[in-house]
């Protein structure tokens, strides 16, 4: 499933708002088990928001650095095994 760019860019802020709300709700009644669960949910939402924000920032920096097409591995002169001619192929090529 692909999200539109504006929606995807706003997800860290949505997660941060949800996390802040959940942490705030956990302080209303700090003695109950529900408050602990709400705090954990809020804390995980804040971690998710920070993770998404940092991943998006890293992706943008990478895109600025490599503005071209695909990043290909450097050619080190090694021929893949399937591309090497077989011993019989060279002998057969000389006969025809």
C-alpha angles and dihedrals in degrees: 000000000000123000125211114259097248091050093047092047091052096051096091090055092047091050091047091051092048091048093048091048093049093048090048091051090050090061093057093075107011095174099065130086088235089063091055092049092047091050091051091050090049092047092051090048090053090050090049091050092050092046093051092046093051093044091051091048091050091048092051092049091050091049091052091050095046104035094159130081126289123342106242125193115253117268105246096177096255113139114218114244094246093054095055114101116244119242092246092050093065092048092047091047090056093051098054 
